[in-house]
């Protein structure tokens, strides 16, 4: 089941459906009130050549309204995922999703944007981040202490960014100039906040890591962006990204970017704590 199907199913479970009405009792009461006669027997109907009239049942107005709202909500959710990227309906080949991130394989990518530095928010410390974030910061122990800590408070629950300079085991990535960039935010509060667009040469590998869903994106560089809670998507905000591991970690979405391979990314993810 894709992420979109999972979200639609979850929405269906959470809709406030009205209790099923007692149709039999209400119909009998209605017929008696209107003085409706019992339908003629089959023989009588054949003799006159007139078929007995059939009453068309209409659900109560409240039920019809609830059904209409449910269908509308599903259509909005199905279209909302793709509305953030222009022309996406004509060019998406594959769609992958986690709680907090989407990955789209597209037939054609936008023009290559200028190289942008990572948007990391305001500089902080791990102690300061704990006071500002709506979650406990996770640090990959296999990489040691971060060289810089940033917090973006404009994101619901906050977004934490950890920067590591290039070193042994963390080669320099051309996309960031760093050895490792870790982003963390509340995926449950921001279900489609991080977005990726990849071409056909990029490998996209969904898998499960210690019971948690993950996606490994590698090979050809791809485009990365955040869907701002307050500003509409603009292609100028696209950033070129290198290899990336996206991981659902409890209620968090953790993103690890660098020039390392999948095995190293998994090692870093398993050392989060």
N, C-alpha and C positions, 0 to 999 in steps of 0.2 A: 504494500500500500504506500503510495506517495505521500509526501507531507501535505499536499493540498487535499487529497482524499481524507487523510487523518483529521485535518482541521474541519472539513465539512462534516465528517461523522461526529466529531466532538461537538460542533455547533448544534447538530440535530439533537444530541442528547441533552444539551443545556437549554434549548428553547422552552419557553413556558407554555406547554401544550395544555389546552383545557381538558377537563375530564370528559370522557365520552358521554353524550347525552343518552337518556332513556328514550330511544326513538319509538319503541313499540307503544309505551304508555302515552307519550305525547301525541302520537298519530291517532290512536283510538279516541283520545279526548277531543282532538281536533275534529275528527269525523262526526262524532256525536254532536258536538256543538253546531256543526254546519248542517246537521240533519241529513247527512249523506246516506243514501240507501245502499243496501248490499248490491254488489254487481249481479246482473242477471246470470242464470245458469248457462252453461255452454250451449244447450239445445235451443234456448230462447234466443241467444245471440245469433245462432246459425239461421234461425227462422226469419229473423228480421233483416239479416244481411248486414247488420251494424255491429261492429266490433266494440266490446266494452271499452269505455274511456279509461286511460291509464293516468294516474296522478303522478306527476314528476316531483320527486322529493328533493327539496333544497335544504342543505344543512343550515342550522341556525346562523344568524348573521355573525355572532361572535366567533364561531368555528371557522366560517369562511374567511373572516378577517385574519385569524391566526394562521390559517394555511397560506394566505397570500403573503403575509409578512415573512413566514418561514421561507417560502420560495424566493422572495426578494432578497432576504439575507444571504441565502446560499449563492445567488447570482452575483451579489456584490462581492462576497468573499472570493468567489472563483475569479472574478475579473480584477480584484484589487491587487493581487499578487503581481499581475503583469502590467498594470496601468502605470507603474513607476518608471518604466523604460520605454521610450518612444519606439513605435513600430515593432514592438516585441511580439505581437500576435502573428506577424508575417514571417518571423525569422527564428523562433525558438524551436530547436530540434529535440532537446531533452531538458527536463526540469527536475532538480533535486532540492530537497529542503530539510532543514533541521528547525528546532524551536529556537529562532533567533537569526537564522540565516537562510538565504536561498542561493542556489547555483544554477545558472542557465547556460546550456550549450547552444550557441547561436550560429546560424548559417553565415551571417555576416556581422562583423563587429563594427562599432563606430570608428571614426578616424582615430588613429593613435594619439592619445592626449599628451600634453607636455608632462614631464615627470614631476610629480608633486610629492612633497614630504608628507609623511603620515600625519593625519590630524589627531593629535593626542591630548588636547585640552591644556589644563594648567599644571605646572610643575608642583609636585608634592613629595611626600615621603610615605613609606608604608604605614607609619603610625598615623599620619595625617589622613591618608586614604581611608583608613578604617573608620574615621570619624565622619567622612563625607559619603561613603558608599552604602548602599542598601544590602550589602553582602560582605562576607569575609574575603579579603583578597587572597588569591592563590598564587604561590610562587613556585616555579619549576625548580626543585632542588638540584636537578642534574645540571642546571646552568649557573647555580650560585646566586648571590644577591644581585639584583638588577643595578645597572649603572644610572638609571634615571627612572622616576616614577611620575606618572601624570594622571590627572582625574578630569573627566569631562562631566560636569554636573548638569548639563542640559539634557542628558539622556535619563529617562525614568529609571531610578535605581542607581544611576551613575555608570560611567564606563572607566575602567582602569586600563592603563597602558604601561607596560614594562619594557624598557629598552636595554639591550645588552650589546656592547661593542663586540666587533668581530674578534675571535680568539680561537684557540685550538678546539675543534669540535663544533665551532660556530663560524663557518666561513662567511665572508662579507657578501650580503645580498645586494645586487645592483638596484633593486626596487626601493630599498630603504637606506642603504649604506650601513646597515647594522648586521650583527651576527644573529640576532633574534629579536622579534617584536611580538609581544604577547598582549592581546586585547581580551578583556573580560567584561561582560555585562549581563544583566538579567534577561535571559531569553524568554522567560515567561511573561515579562512586562513589555518586551519588544520583539514580538514573534517574527518579524521580517526586517529587522533593522539592518543587518549586514547583507550586502548583495554582491554577487560575482557574475561576470559575463565572460565566458570562455569560448574560444573557437574550436574547430574540429581537431586541431593538433594538440590540444590540451587534454591530459588524462584526468578524468573525474572518477574517483573510486569511493563509492559509499561502502562502509563496513561497520562492524561493531567492535568496540574496544572495551574490554572488561565490562560488558553489559550495557555500555553507553553507545548511542549512535554517533557516527563520525563520518566525515568526508575528507578525502585526501585529494588535493588539486595540485597537479605538477606538470612538468614538461614546459610547453610553450607558455610564456607570460600571459596572464589574463588581466581583466579589468576588475577593479574592486571599488566599492563605494558604500557609504552609509546613507540610509534613508532618514534624513533629518525629521524629527517629530514635528518641526514647525515650518520647514522650507521644502518646496517641491524639488523633485529630482532635476538636476541639470547635468548634461553630459560633460561640462567642464569640470565637474567634481570627480570624474573618474580618475582612478589612480592605477598605474601598472603594478601588479603584484607578482611575486615569485612563487615558490612552493608554499602551500598553506595547508595546515591541518585545522579543520573545524570540528569541534567536539562539544556535544551536550554533556555537561558535568553537573548533575543535579538540576537546579533551576537556572544555572548559568550556561551561557554560550562562550566557549574559550576558543580563541583564534591564535594560532602560532604560525608566524611567517618567517621564512629564511631560505638560505641556499642549500640547506641540508636535505637528506633523503627521508623516505618514509620511516625507516627503522629508527633514525635519530629523532624524528618528530614524535613517534610513539614513546620512545624513552623519555623525552621531555614531558609528554602529557601524563605519563604514569607517575612522574615525580612531583606532580602538582600537590601542594599542600601548604 
